[in-house]
Amino acid sequence: MFSPRITLLYLPSSAQVMGIALSKKHGKAVQRNRLKRLIRAAYDKNVCLLGANYSVVVLPKAGEKFTYSQVEKGLVTCFKKINSLCQSQSG
């Protein structure tokens, strides 16, 4: 699933699992670690929006400056797309 700043890969799973993929294009270690903290916090707050258990990999776009609200908005957008896609396939 895509949002303007985040790409999200997902697969059905037996438990909720999240991974974050960052490269050195995202900046030095301090910037990468800050971005990982933002993503983890937004994911933990909004994971309840997913209708089922998924293994998720979050891929933020390189070269972007992120705030918490932007990360959260991107994840929520992706979660809603996943739910609508899965509902349309099952129904």
N, CA, C and O atoms as a CHARMM CRD file, in Angstrom:
* protein
*
  364
    1    1 MET  N      0.83300  -1.17100   0.00000 PROA 1      0.00000
    2    1 MET  CA     0.00000   0.00000   0.00000 PROA 1      0.00000
    3    1 MET  C      0.88100   1.23800   0.00000 PROA 1      0.00000
    4    1 MET  O      2.01300   1.21300   0.48400 PROA 1      0.00000
    5    2 PHE  N      0.35500   2.30100  -0.54000 PROA 2      0.00000
    6    2 PHE  CA     1.13100   3.52000  -0.67400 PROA 2      0.00000
    7    2 PHE  C      0.41000   4.69100  -0.02600 PROA 2      0.00000
    8    2 PHE  O     -0.81900   4.75900  -0.01800 PROA 2      0.00000
    9    3 SER  N      1.19000   5.60000   0.51000 PROA 3      0.00000
   10    3 SER  CA     0.73700   6.92300   0.89700 PROA 3      0.00000
   11    3 SER  C      1.79400   7.87600   0.34700 PROA 3      0.00000
   12    3 SER  O      2.83100   7.41500  -0.13100 PROA 3      0.00000
   13    4 PRO  N      1.57100   9.17300   0.39900 PROA 4      0.00000
   14    4 PRO  CA     2.56000  10.07400  -0.20900 PROA 4      0.00000
   15    4 PRO  C      3.98400   9.93000   0.33700 PROA 4      0.00000
   16    4 PRO  O      4.93900  10.19300  -0.39400 PROA 4      0.00000
   17    5 ARG  N      4.15300   9.52600   1.58300 PROA 5      0.00000
   18    5 ARG  CA     5.48600   9.46500   2.17000 PROA 5      0.00000
   19    5 ARG  C      5.91600   8.06700   2.60800 PROA 5      0.00000
   20    5 ARG  O      7.07800   7.85600   2.95700 PROA 5      0.00000
   21    6 ILE  N      4.98600   7.11500   2.59200 PROA 6      0.00000
   22    6 ILE  CA     5.29100   5.78100   3.13200 PROA 6      0.00000
   23    6 ILE  C      4.78400   4.70600   2.18100 PROA 6      0.00000
   24    6 ILE  O      3.69800   4.82300   1.61500 PROA 6      0.00000
   25    7 THR  N      5.58400   3.65800   2.01400 PROA 7      0.00000
   26    7 THR  CA     5.15400   2.44400   1.33000 PROA 7      0.00000
   27    7 THR  C      5.07500   1.35400   2.38800 PROA 7      0.00000
   28    7 THR  O      5.95900   1.24200   3.23800 PROA 7      0.00000
   29    8 LEU  N      4.02200   0.55500   2.33700 PROA 8      0.00000
   30    8 LEU  CA     3.80400  -0.46800   3.35000 PROA 8      0.00000
   31    8 LEU  C      3.61400  -1.80900   2.64900 PROA 8      0.00000
   32    8 LEU  O      2.73600  -1.94700   1.79700 PROA 8      0.00000
   33    9 LEU  N      4.42500  -2.78600   3.00000 PROA 9      0.00000
   34    9 LEU  CA     4.28600  -4.14600   2.48600 PROA 9      0.00000
   35    9 LEU  C      3.64400  -4.98900   3.58200 PROA 9      0.00000
   36    9 LEU  O      3.97800  -4.83500   4.75600 PROA 9      0.00000
   37   10 TYR  N      2.72700  -5.87600   3.21000 PROA 10     0.00000
   38   10 TYR  CA     2.04000  -6.66000   4.23100 PROA 10     0.00000
   39   10 TYR  C      1.72800  -8.05900   3.74000 PROA 10     0.00000
   40   10 TYR  O      1.55400  -8.29600   2.54500 PROA 10     0.00000
   41   11 LEU  N      1.66100  -8.97900   4.68800 PROA 11     0.00000
   42   11 LEU  CA     1.26200 -10.36000   4.44400 PROA 11     0.00000
   43   11 LEU  C      0.43900 -10.83300   5.63200 PROA 11     0.00000
   44   11 LEU  O      0.73500 -10.44900   6.76400 PROA 11     0.00000
   45   12 PRO  N     -0.58600 -11.65400   5.41600 PROA 12     0.00000
   46   12 PRO  CA    -1.31800 -12.21600   6.54900 PROA 12     0.00000
   47   12 PRO  C     -0.36500 -13.01400   7.44300 PROA 12     0.00000
   48   12 PRO  O      0.55900 -13.67000   6.96300 PROA 12     0.00000
   49   13 SER  N     -0.61100 -12.94400   8.73400 PROA 13     0.00000
   50   13 SER  CA     0.29100 -13.58100   9.68800 PROA 13     0.00000
   51   13 SER  C     -0.50700 -14.07700  10.88800 PROA 13     0.00000
   52   13 SER  O     -1.68400 -13.74900  11.04000 PROA 13     0.00000
   53   14 SER  N      0.13600 -14.86100  11.73300 PROA 14     0.00000
   54   14 SER  CA    -0.52200 -15.33000  12.94700 PROA 14     0.00000
   55   14 SER  C     -0.43600 -14.30100  14.07500 PROA 14     0.00000
   56   14 SER  O     -1.14500 -14.42100  15.07400 PROA 14     0.00000
   57   15 ALA  N      0.41800 -13.30100  13.92800 PROA 15     0.00000
   58   15 ALA  CA     0.57200 -12.25500  14.94200 PROA 15     0.00000
   59   15 ALA  C      0.90200 -10.93300  14.26200 PROA 15     0.00000
   60   15 ALA  O      1.36900 -10.91000  13.12400 PROA 15     0.00000
   61   16 GLN  N      0.65500  -9.83400  14.96700 PROA 16     0.00000
   62   16 GLN  CA     1.01200  -8.51100  14.45400 PROA 16     0.00000
   63   16 GLN  C      2.52200  -8.33400  14.57600 PROA 16     0.00000
   64   16 GLN  O      3.06600  -8.36300  15.68000 PROA 16     0.00000
   65   17 VAL  N      3.19500  -8.15100  13.44700 PROA 17     0.00000
   66   17 VAL  CA     4.65000  -7.97200  13.43000 PROA 17     0.00000
   67   17 VAL  C      4.95800  -6.79400  12.51900 PROA 17     0.00000
   68   17 VAL  O      4.35200  -6.65000  11.45800 PROA 17     0.00000
   69   18 MET  N      5.90900  -5.94200  12.93700 PROA 18     0.00000
   70   18 MET  CA     6.28200  -4.80300  12.12200 PROA 18     0.00000
   71   18 MET  C      7.78700  -4.72800  11.99300 PROA 18     0.00000
   72   18 MET  O      8.51900  -4.96000  12.95500 PROA 18     0.00000
   73   19 GLY  N      8.24600  -4.39900  10.78500 PROA 19     0.00000
   74   19 GLY  CA     9.65200  -4.14800  10.53000 PROA 19     0.00000
   75   19 GLY  C      9.79300  -2.81900   9.82500 PROA 19     0.00000
   76   19 GLY  O      8.86100  -2.36100   9.16400 PROA 19     0.00000
   77   20 ILE  N     10.95100  -2.19600   9.96000 PROA 20     0.00000
   78   20 ILE  CA    11.21400  -0.90500   9.33300 PROA 20     0.00000
   79   20 ILE  C     12.46100  -1.05000   8.48300 PROA 20     0.00000
   80   20 ILE  O     13.48100  -1.55200   8.95600 PROA 20     0.00000
   81   21 ALA  N     12.39000  -0.61800   7.24000 PROA 21     0.00000
   82   21 ALA  CA    13.53200  -0.69700   6.33200 PROA 21     0.00000
   83   21 ALA  C     13.99100   0.71900   5.99800 PROA 21     0.00000
   84   21 ALA  O     13.26900   1.47600   5.35000 PROA 21     0.00000
   85   22 LEU  N     15.18700   1.06700   6.44100 PROA 22     0.00000
   86   22 LEU  CA    15.78300   2.37500   6.17100 PROA 22     0.00000
   87   22 LEU  C     17.15700   2.17600   5.56500 PROA 22     0.00000
   88   22 LEU  O     17.82700   1.17600   5.82300 PROA 22     0.00000
   89   23 SER  N     17.57100   3.14100   4.75600 PROA 23     0.00000
   90   23 SER  CA    18.91300   3.08900   4.20000 PROA 23     0.00000
   91   23 SER  C     19.65900   4.35000   4.62900 PROA 23     0.00000
   92   23 SER  O     19.10200   5.21200   5.30800 PROA 23     0.00000
   93   24 LYS  N     20.90700   4.44400   4.23200 PROA 24     0.00000
   94   24 LYS  CA    21.70000   5.62100   4.57400 PROA 24     0.00000
   95   24 LYS  C     21.22200   6.86500   3.83600 PROA 24     0.00000
   96   24 LYS  O     21.64900   7.97500   4.15400 PROA 24     0.00000
   97   25 LYS  N     20.34800   6.69300   2.86000 PROA 25     0.00000
   98   25 LYS  CA    19.76300   7.84000   2.16500 PROA 25     0.00000
   99   25 LYS  C     18.86400   8.66000   3.09200 PROA 25     0.00000
  100   25 LYS  O     18.55300   9.81500   2.80100 PROA 25     0.00000
  101   26 HSD  N     18.45000   8.05600   4.20600 PROA 26     0.00000
  102   26 HSD  CA    17.59400   8.74200   5.16600 PROA 26     0.00000
  103   26 HSD  C     18.38700   9.62600   6.12400 PROA 26     0.00000
  104   26 HSD  O     17.79800  10.25600   7.00300 PROA 26     0.00000
  105   27 GLY  N     19.68200   9.68400   5.97700 PROA 27     0.00000
  106   27 GLY  CA    20.50200  10.53400   6.83200 PROA 27     0.00000
  107   27 GLY  C     21.43200   9.71400   7.69900 PROA 27     0.00000
  108   27 GLY  O     21.56000   8.49900   7.54700 PROA 27     0.00000
  109   28 LYS  N     22.07200  10.41300   8.60500 PROA 28     0.00000
  110   28 LYS  CA    22.98700   9.74000   9.52200 PROA 28     0.00000
  111   28 LYS  C     22.20200   8.96100  10.55900 PROA 28     0.00000
  112   28 LYS  O     20.97100   9.00000  10.57300 PROA 28     0.00000
  113   29 ALA  N     22.91000   8.25400  11.42800 PROA 29     0.00000
  114   29 ALA  CA    22.28200   7.34900  12.38500 PROA 29     0.00000
  115   29 ALA  C     21.26700   8.05800  13.28100 PROA 29     0.00000
  116   29 ALA  O     20.23000   7.48300  13.61300 PROA 29     0.00000
  117   30 VAL  N     21.55000   9.28000  13.67000 PROA 30     0.00000
  118   30 VAL  CA    20.64400  10.01000  14.54800 PROA 30     0.00000
  119   30 VAL  C     19.29800  10.23500  13.85800 PROA 30     0.00000
  120   30 VAL  O     18.24900  10.03600  14.47000 PROA 30     0.00000
  121   31 GLN  N     19.32000  10.64700  12.59000 PROA 31     0.00000
  122   31 GLN  CA    18.07200  10.86500  11.85500 PROA 31     0.00000
  123   31 GLN  C     17.32700   9.55500  11.60900 PROA 31     0.00000
  124   31 GLN  O     16.10200   9.50500  11.71500 PROA 31     0.00000
  125   32 ARG  N     18.06600   8.49600  11.28000 PROA 32     0.00000
  126   32 ARG  CA    17.42700   7.19900  11.04000 PROA 32     0.00000
  127   32 ARG  C     16.77800   6.66900  12.31400 PROA 32     0.00000
  128   32 ARG  O     15.65500   6.16700  12.27300 PROA 32     0.00000
  129   33 ASN  N     17.46600   6.77300  13.43200 PROA 33     0.00000
  130   33 ASN  CA    16.90400   6.29000  14.69100 PROA 33     0.00000
  131   33 ASN  C     15.67900   7.09800  15.10700 PROA 33     0.00000
  132   33 ASN  O     14.71800   6.53400  15.63000 PROA 33     0.00000
  133   34 ARG  N     15.70100   8.42000  14.87900 PROA 34     0.00000
  134   34 ARG  CA    14.54600   9.26100  15.18900 PROA 34     0.00000
  135   34 ARG  C     13.35400   8.83100  14.34200 PROA 34     0.00000
  136   34 ARG  O     12.23800   8.72200  14.84900 PROA 34     0.00000
  137   35 LEU  N     13.58500   8.58800  13.06000 PROA 35     0.00000
  138   35 LEU  CA    12.50900   8.16600  12.17700 PROA 35     0.00000
  139   35 LEU  C     11.95000   6.80900  12.60500 PROA 35     0.00000
  140   35 LEU  O     10.73700   6.59900  12.56000 PROA 35     0.00000
  141   36 LYS  N     12.81600   5.89400  13.01500 PROA 36     0.00000
  142   36 LYS  CA    12.34600   4.59600  13.50200 PROA 36     0.00000
  143   36 LYS  C     11.48300   4.75200  14.74800 PROA 36     0.00000
  144   36 LYS  O     10.46900   4.06900  14.88700 PROA 36     0.00000
  145   37 ARG  N     11.87600   5.64900  15.66200 PROA 37     0.00000
  146   37 ARG  CA    11.07500   5.89300  16.86900 PROA 37     0.00000
  147   37 ARG  C      9.70700   6.45900  16.50800 PROA 37     0.00000
  148   37 ARG  O      8.69700   6.05900  17.08600 PROA 37     0.00000
  149   38 LEU  N      9.67000   7.38900  15.55300 PROA 38     0.00000
  150   38 LEU  CA     8.39600   7.96200  15.12000 PROA 38     0.00000
  151   38 LEU  C      7.48700   6.88900  14.52000 PROA 38     0.00000
  152   38 LEU  O      6.29500   6.83600  14.82400 PROA 38     0.00000
  153   39 ILE  N      8.04700   6.05000  13.68000 PROA 39     0.00000
  154   39 ILE  CA     7.26000   4.99800  13.03400 PROA 39     0.00000
  155   39 ILE  C      6.74100   4.00900  14.07300 PROA 39     0.00000
  156   39 ILE  O      5.57000   3.63200  14.03000 PROA 39     0.00000
  157   40 ARG  N      7.58900   3.58800  15.00000 PROA 40     0.00000
  158   40 ARG  CA     7.15000   2.64300  16.04500 PROA 40     0.00000
  159   40 ARG  C      6.02400   3.22600  16.88700 PROA 40     0.00000
  160   40 ARG  O      5.04700   2.53700  17.18200 PROA 40     0.00000
  161   41 ALA  N      6.15600   4.49500  17.27800 PROA 41     0.00000
  162   41 ALA  CA     5.12600   5.12800  18.10100 PROA 41     0.00000
  163   41 ALA  C      3.80100   5.22300  17.34800 PROA 41     0.00000
  164   41 ALA  O      2.74900   4.91500  17.90900 PROA 41     0.00000
  165   42 ALA  N      3.84100   5.64500  16.09100 PROA 42     0.00000
  166   42 ALA  CA     2.62100   5.75600  15.29200 PROA 42     0.00000
  167   42 ALA  C      2.00300   4.38400  15.04700 PROA 42     0.00000
  168   42 ALA  O      0.78000   4.24300  15.08000 PROA 42     0.00000
  169   43 TYR  N      2.83200   3.37600  14.80300 PROA 43     0.00000
  170   43 TYR  CA     2.33000   2.01800  14.58000 PROA 43     0.00000
  171   43 TYR  C      1.65900   1.48300  15.84700 PROA 43     0.00000
  172   43 TYR  O      0.55700   0.94000  15.78000 PROA 43     0.00000
  173   44 ASP  N      2.31100   1.63300  16.99100 PROA 44     0.00000
  174   44 ASP  CA     1.74900   1.12900  18.24400 PROA 44     0.00000
  175   44 ASP  C      0.41100   1.79100  18.57000 PROA 44     0.00000
  176   44 ASP  O     -0.49700   1.14600  19.09600 PROA 44     0.00000
  177   45 LYS  N      0.29700   3.07200  18.25600 PROA 45     0.00000
  178   45 LYS  CA    -0.94300   3.79800  18.54400 PROA 45     0.00000
  179   45 LYS  C     -2.07000   3.37500  17.61200 PROA 45     0.00000
  180   45 LYS  O     -3.22400   3.34700  18.03800 PROA 45     0.00000
  181   46 ASN  N     -1.78100   3.04900  16.36700 PROA 46     0.00000
  182   46 ASN  CA    -2.81600   2.83600  15.35600 PROA 46     0.00000
  183   46 ASN  C     -2.94800   1.40700  14.86000 PROA 46     0.00000
  184   46 ASN  O     -3.74300   1.15700  13.95500 PROA 46     0.00000
  185   47 VAL  N     -2.20800   0.46200  15.41100 PROA 47     0.00000
  186   47 VAL  CA    -2.26700  -0.91500  14.92900 PROA 47     0.00000
  187   47 VAL  C     -3.66400  -1.51300  15.12500 PROA 47     0.00000
  188   47 VAL  O     -4.03400  -2.45800  14.42900 PROA 47     0.00000
  189   48 CYS  N     -4.42900  -0.97900  16.05100 PROA 48     0.00000
  190   48 CYS  CA    -5.78700  -1.47500  16.28300 PROA 48     0.00000
  191   48 CYS  C     -6.70100  -1.22900  15.08100 PROA 48     0.00000
  192   48 CYS  O     -7.76600  -1.83800  14.98600 PROA 48     0.00000
  193   49 LEU  N     -6.30100  -0.34600  14.16500 PROA 49     0.00000
  194   49 LEU  CA    -7.10300  -0.07000  12.96900 PROA 49     0.00000
  195   49 LEU  C     -7.05500  -1.20100  11.95400 PROA 49     0.00000
  196   49 LEU  O     -7.92800  -1.29700  11.09100 PROA 49     0.00000
  197   50 LEU  N     -6.04000  -2.05900  12.05000 PROA 50     0.00000
  198   50 LEU  CA    -5.95900  -3.21100  11.14500 PROA 50     0.00000
  199   50 LEU  C     -6.99100  -4.24400  11.57700 PROA 50     0.00000
  200   50 LEU  O     -7.11300  -4.54800  12.76400 PROA 50     0.00000
  201   51 GLY  N     -7.72700  -4.77900  10.62100 PROA 51     0.00000
  202   51 GLY  CA    -8.79000  -5.71000  10.93800 PROA 51     0.00000
  203   51 GLY  C     -8.30500  -7.11300  11.26600 PROA 51     0.00000
  204   51 GLY  O     -9.02800  -7.87300  11.91100 PROA 51     0.00000
  205   52 ALA  N     -7.11200  -7.47500  10.84400 PROA 52     0.00000
  206   52 ALA  CA    -6.58500  -8.82100  11.06400 PROA 52     0.00000
  207   52 ALA  C     -5.09900  -8.71800  11.37900 PROA 52     0.00000
  208   52 ALA  O     -4.52900  -7.62700  11.39300 PROA 52     0.00000
  209   53 ASN  N     -4.47900  -9.87000  11.63200 PROA 53     0.00000
  210   53 ASN  CA    -3.03800  -9.88400  11.91300 PROA 53     0.00000
  211   53 ASN  C     -2.24700  -9.88200  10.61600 PROA 53     0.00000
  212   53 ASN  O     -2.53600 -10.64500   9.69500 PROA 53     0.00000
  213   54 TYR  N     -1.24700  -9.01400  10.55700 PROA 54     0.00000
  214   54 TYR  CA    -0.39600  -8.90600   9.38100 PROA 54     0.00000
  215   54 TYR  C      1.06200  -8.75200   9.80400 PROA 54     0.00000
  216   54 TYR  O      1.36600  -8.18000  10.85100 PROA 54     0.00000
  217   55 SER  N      1.94700  -9.27300   8.97100 PROA 55     0.00000
  218   55 SER  CA     3.36100  -8.93500   9.05400 PROA 55     0.00000
  219   55 SER  C      3.54500  -7.73100   8.14400 PROA 55     0.00000
  220   55 SER  O      3.21200  -7.79000   6.96000 PROA 55     0.00000
  221   56 VAL  N      4.07500  -6.63900   8.68900 PROA 56     0.00000
  222   56 VAL  CA     4.13300  -5.36800   7.97600 PROA 56     0.00000
  223   56 VAL  C      5.57700  -4.89700   7.90300 PROA 56     0.00000
  224   56 VAL  O      6.31600  -4.98300   8.88400 PROA 56     0.00000
  225   57 VAL  N      5.97800  -4.39700   6.73100 PROA 57     0.00000
  226   57 VAL  CA     7.27700  -3.74300   6.56700 PROA 57     0.00000
  227   57 VAL  C      7.00300  -2.31200   6.12700 PROA 57     0.00000
  228   57 VAL  O      6.33400  -2.08600   5.11900 PROA 57     0.00000
  229   58 VAL  N      7.51900  -1.34700   6.88200 PROA 58     0.00000
  230   58 VAL  CA     7.31900   0.06900   6.58900 PROA 58     0.00000
  231   58 VAL  C      8.54700   0.58900   5.86000 PROA 58     0.00000
  232   58 VAL  O      9.67100   0.43100   6.33400 PROA 58     0.00000
  233   59 LEU  N      8.33000   1.21100   4.70400 PROA 59     0.00000
  234   59 LEU  CA     9.39800   1.77700   3.88300 PROA 59     0.00000
  235   59 LEU  C      9.14100   3.26900   3.69900 PROA 59     0.00000
  236   59 LEU  O      8.39600   3.64800   2.79600 PROA 59     0.00000
  237   60 PRO  N      9.73500   4.12400   4.52500 PROA 60     0.00000
  238   60 PRO  CA     9.54300   5.56100   4.32100 PROA 60     0.00000
  239   60 PRO  C     10.31400   6.03800   3.09600 PROA 60     0.00000
  240   60 PRO  O     11.35800   5.48100   2.75800 PROA 60     0.00000
  241   61 LYS  N      9.79800   7.06800   2.43600 PROA 61     0.00000
  242   61 LYS  CA    10.45800   7.62000   1.25500 PROA 61     0.00000
  243   61 LYS  C     11.74400   8.33100   1.67100 PROA 61     0.00000
  244   61 LYS  O     11.76300   9.04800   2.67200 PROA 61     0.00000
  245   62 ALA  N     12.80400   8.13700   0.91400 PROA 62     0.00000
  246   62 ALA  CA    14.09800   8.76200   1.22100 PROA 62     0.00000
  247   62 ALA  C     14.05800  10.23800   0.84600 PROA 62     0.00000
  248   62 ALA  O     13.32800  10.63900  -0.06100 PROA 62     0.00000
  249   63 GLY  N     14.83700  11.03100   1.54200 PROA 63     0.00000
  250   63 GLY  CA    14.96000  12.44700   1.23400 PROA 63     0.00000
  251   63 GLY  C     13.84600  13.30100   1.79000 PROA 63     0.00000
  252   63 GLY  O     13.78700  14.49400   1.49000 PROA 63     0.00000
  253   64 GLU  N     12.96300  12.73800   2.58600 PROA 64     0.00000
  254   64 GLU  CA    11.85200  13.47800   3.17000 PROA 64     0.00000
  255   64 GLU  C     12.15400  13.80000   4.63500 PROA 64     0.00000
  256   64 GLU  O     12.82100  13.02800   5.32400 PROA 64     0.00000
  257   65 LYS  N     11.66500  14.92700   5.09100 PROA 65     0.00000
  258   65 LYS  CA    11.70700  15.27000   6.51100 PROA 65     0.00000
  259   65 LYS  C     10.36700  14.85800   7.09800 PROA 65     0.00000
  260   65 LYS  O      9.32000  15.25400   6.58600 PROA 65     0.00000
  261   66 PHE  N     10.38600  14.07500   8.15500 PROA 66     0.00000
  262   66 PHE  CA     9.16800  13.52500   8.71800 PROA 66     0.00000
  263   66 PHE  C      8.86100  14.14800  10.07500 PROA 66     0.00000
  264   66 PHE  O      9.76000  14.41700  10.87100 PROA 66     0.00000
  265   67 THR  N      7.56000  14.37300  10.32200 PROA 67     0.00000
  266   67 THR  CA     7.07400  14.70500  11.64400 PROA 67     0.00000
  267   67 THR  C      6.18000  13.54900  12.09200 PROA 67     0.00000
  268   67 THR  O      5.78800  12.70700  11.28300 PROA 67     0.00000
  269   68 TYR  N      5.86500  13.51700  13.37200 PROA 68     0.00000
  270   68 TYR  CA     5.02400  12.44000  13.88400 PROA 68     0.00000
  271   68 TYR  C      3.67300  12.43000  13.18000 PROA 68     0.00000
  272   68 TYR  O      3.18000  11.36400  12.81000 PROA 68     0.00000
  273   69 SER  N      3.07100  13.58900  12.99200 PROA 69     0.00000
  274   69 SER  CA     1.74500  13.63600  12.38200 PROA 69     0.00000
  275   69 SER  C      1.77300  13.13500  10.92900 PROA 69     0.00000
  276   69 SER  O      0.81700  12.50500  10.47600 PROA 69     0.00000
  277   70 GLN  N      2.84900  13.40900  10.20500 PROA 70     0.00000
  278   70 GLN  CA     2.96200  12.91900   8.83300 PROA 70     0.00000
  279   70 GLN  C      3.10400  11.40800   8.80300 PROA 70     0.00000
  280   70 GLN  O      2.49300  10.74100   7.96700 PROA 70     0.00000
  281   71 VAL  N      3.90600  10.86300   9.71000 PROA 71     0.00000
  282   71 VAL  CA     4.09000   9.40800   9.77600 PROA 71     0.00000
  283   71 VAL  C      2.77800   8.73900  10.15400 PROA 71     0.00000
  284   71 VAL  O      2.37700   7.75000   9.54100 PROA 71     0.00000
  285   72 GLU  N      2.11300   9.28200  11.16500 PROA 72     0.00000
  286   72 GLU  CA     0.84600   8.70400  11.61300 PROA 72     0.00000
  287   72 GLU  C     -0.20700   8.75700  10.50400 PROA 72     0.00000
  288   72 GLU  O     -0.92200   7.77900  10.28100 PROA 72     0.00000
  289   73 LYS  N     -0.30300   9.87300   9.82000 PROA 73     0.00000
  290   73 LYS  CA    -1.27000  10.01200   8.73400 PROA 73     0.00000
  291   73 LYS  C     -0.98400   9.01300   7.61400 PROA 73     0.00000
  292   73 LYS  O     -1.91100   8.41900   7.06300 PROA 73     0.00000
  293   74 GLY  N      0.28800   8.82600   7.27500 PROA 74     0.00000
  294   74 GLY  CA     0.65400   7.86800   6.24500 PROA 74     0.00000
  295   74 GLY  C      0.31600   6.43600   6.63000 PROA 74     0.00000
  296   74 GLY  O     -0.19300   5.67400   5.80800 PROA 74     0.00000
  297   75 LEU  N      0.59700   6.06400   7.87900 PROA 75     0.00000
  298   75 LEU  CA     0.27600   4.70500   8.32900 PROA 75     0.00000
  299   75 LEU  C     -1.22800   4.47500   8.36500 PROA 75     0.00000
  300   75 LEU  O     -1.70400   3.42100   7.94300 PROA 75     0.00000
  301   76 VAL  N     -1.97700   5.44800   8.86200 PROA 76     0.00000
  302   76 VAL  CA    -3.43300   5.29800   8.92800 PROA 76     0.00000
  303   76 VAL  C     -4.01500   5.16400   7.52400 PROA 76     0.00000
  304   76 VAL  O     -4.92400   4.36300   7.30800 PROA 76     0.00000
  305   77 THR  N     -3.50900   5.92900   6.57900 PROA 77     0.00000
  306   77 THR  CA    -3.95400   5.82500   5.19100 PROA 77     0.00000
  307   77 THR  C     -3.70200   4.41900   4.65200 PROA 77     0.00000
  308   77 THR  O     -4.58200   3.82300   4.03200 PROA 77     0.00000
  309   78 CYS  N     -2.51000   3.89500   4.88600 PROA 78     0.00000
  310   78 CYS  CA    -2.17600   2.54200   4.41700 PROA 78     0.00000
  311   78 CYS  C     -3.04300   1.48700   5.10500 PROA 78     0.00000
  312   78 CYS  O     -3.50900   0.55100   4.45500 PROA 78     0.00000
  313   79 PHE  N     -3.26200   1.63200   6.41800 PROA 79     0.00000
  314   79 PHE  CA    -4.09000   0.66600   7.14600 PROA 79     0.00000
  315   79 PHE  C     -5.51700   0.65300   6.59600 PROA 79     0.00000
  316   79 PHE  O     -6.11100  -0.41400   6.44100 PROA 79     0.00000
  317   80 LYS  N     -6.06700   1.82500   6.30300 PROA 80     0.00000
  318   80 LYS  CA    -7.42700   1.88600   5.75700 PROA 80     0.00000
  319   80 LYS  C     -7.49200   1.23700   4.38200 PROA 80     0.00000
  320   80 LYS  O     -8.46900   0.55700   4.06500 PROA 80     0.00000
  321   81 LYS  N     -6.46300   1.43900   3.56000 PROA 81     0.00000
  322   81 LYS  CA    -6.43100   0.81300   2.24000 PROA 81     0.00000
  323   81 LYS  C     -6.36100  -0.70700   2.35500 PROA 81     0.00000
  324   81 LYS  O     -7.02200  -1.42100   1.60000 PROA 81     0.00000
  325   82 ILE  N     -5.56300  -1.20100   3.29700 PROA 82     0.00000
  326   82 ILE  CA    -5.46300  -2.65000   3.51000 PROA 82     0.00000
  327   82 ILE  C     -6.82000  -3.21000   3.91100 PROA 82     0.00000
  328   82 ILE  O     -7.25700  -4.22300   3.36500 PROA 82     0.00000
  329   83 ASN  N     -7.49600  -2.55900   4.86500 PROA 83     0.00000
  330   83 ASN  CA    -8.79500  -3.04000   5.31500 PROA 83     0.00000
  331   83 ASN  C     -9.81900  -3.04100   4.19000 PROA 83     0.00000
  332   83 ASN  O    -10.56200  -4.00900   4.03000 PROA 83     0.00000
  333   84 SER  N     -9.86500  -1.97100   3.41300 PROA 84     0.00000
  334   84 SER  CA   -10.85100  -1.91400   2.33500 PROA 84     0.00000
  335   84 SER  C    -10.54200  -2.95600   1.25300 PROA 84     0.00000
  336   84 SER  O    -11.46100  -3.55500   0.69500 PROA 84     0.00000
  337   85 LEU  N     -9.27700  -3.17300   0.96000 PROA 85     0.00000
  338   85 LEU  CA    -8.90100  -4.16700  -0.03400 PROA 85     0.00000
  339   85 LEU  C     -9.25500  -5.57700   0.44400 PROA 85     0.00000
  340   85 LEU  O     -9.77900  -6.37900  -0.32900 PROA 85     0.00000
  341   86 CYS  N     -8.97600  -5.87500   1.69400 PROA 86     0.00000
  342   86 CYS  CA    -9.26700  -7.21600   2.22500 PROA 86     0.00000
  343   86 CYS  C    -10.76600  -7.46000   2.33500 PROA 86     0.00000
  344   86 CYS  O    -11.22000  -8.58400   2.12300 PROA 86     0.00000
  345   87 GLN  N    -11.55200  -6.42200   2.66500 PROA 87     0.00000
  346   87 GLN  CA   -12.99600  -6.58300   2.73400 PROA 87     0.00000
  347   87 GLN  C    -13.59300  -6.82200   1.35300 PROA 87     0.00000
  348   87 GLN  O    -14.52000  -7.61800   1.20500 PROA 87     0.00000
  349   88 SER  N    -13.06700  -6.14000   0.34600 PROA 88     0.00000
  350   88 SER  CA   -13.58500  -6.31900  -1.00800 PROA 88     0.00000
  351   88 SER  C    -13.22500  -7.69500  -1.57000 PROA 88     0.00000
  352   88 SER  O    -13.97400  -8.24900  -2.37400 PROA 88     0.00000
  353   89 GLN  N    -12.08800  -8.24600  -1.15400 PROA 89     0.00000
  354   89 GLN  CA   -11.69900  -9.58200  -1.63200 PROA 89     0.00000
  355   89 GLN  C    -12.49500 -10.67400  -0.95300 PROA 89     0.00000
  356   89 GLN  O    -12.82200 -11.67800  -1.58400 PROA 89     0.00000
  357   90 SER  N    -12.81900 -10.49900   0.34000 PROA 90     0.00000
  358   90 SER  CA   -13.53800 -11.54500   1.06700 PROA 90     0.00000
  359   90 SER  C    -15.03600 -11.46800   0.82000 PROA 90     0.00000
  360   90 SER  O    -15.74100 -12.46200   0.99600 PROA 90     0.00000
  361   91 GLY  N    -15.53300 -10.30300   0.41600 PROA 91     0.00000
  362   91 GLY  CA   -16.99400 -10.15600   0.27900 PROA 91     0.00000
  363   91 GLY  C    -17.47600 -10.08700  -1.09700 PROA 91     0.00000
  364   91 GLY  O    -18.68000  -9.96400  -1.32300 PROA 91     0.00000
